[in-house]
Amino acid sequence: MILVVGATGLLGTRVCERLRTEGQPVRALVRRTSNPDKVNALRSLGCELATGDLKDPPRIQAACQGISALISTASSTLSRQLGDSIESVDLQGQLAGSLRQTCRSTCSGRRIARYQGPEECPPN
């Protein structure tokens, strides 16, 4: 299972489309406030949906269960919600915070890819 964070964004949607075209199982992280049309488009691709937010570590933990890879295209620059900032989403949510730490402890695969580049996932 590949977790795609930022799945309702322009790049994240394309990543989901490509993975599903290749027959890969995809879990798309979507916010409770995500555009319903975008969520339905992911559902119609055959993506499993996980509702959560990078600022909500328990939801991130749940979304990361059973994944073999993680691709994150999330950023706070375009679709800001209340409480979103470069600090809370990009730094604390991804780089130093919940997403990176959770994936490092649960990822059974070899790679974590973020739009700035991949890094090795620890062996299990």
Stockholm file with secondary structure:
# STOCKHOLM 1.0

chainA/1-124         MILVVGATGLLGTRVCERLRTEGQPVRALVRRTSNPDKVNALRSLGCELATGDLKDPPRIQAACQGISALISTASSTLSRQLGDSIESVDLQGQLAGSLRQTCRSTCSGRRIARYQGPEECPPN
#=GR chainA/1-124 SS CEEEETTTSHHHHHHHHHHHHTTCCEEEEECTTSCHHHHHHHHHHTCEEEECCTTCHHHHHHHHTTCSEEEECCCSSSSCCTTCCIIIIIIIIIISSHHHHHHHHHCCSSEEEETTEEEECCCC
#=GC SS_cons         CEEEETTTSHHHHHHHHHHHHTTCCEEEEECTTSCHHHHHHHHHHTCEEEECCTTCHHHHHHHHTTCSEEEECCCSSSSCCTTCCIIIIIIIIIISSHHHHHHHHHCCSSEEEETTEEEECCCC
//
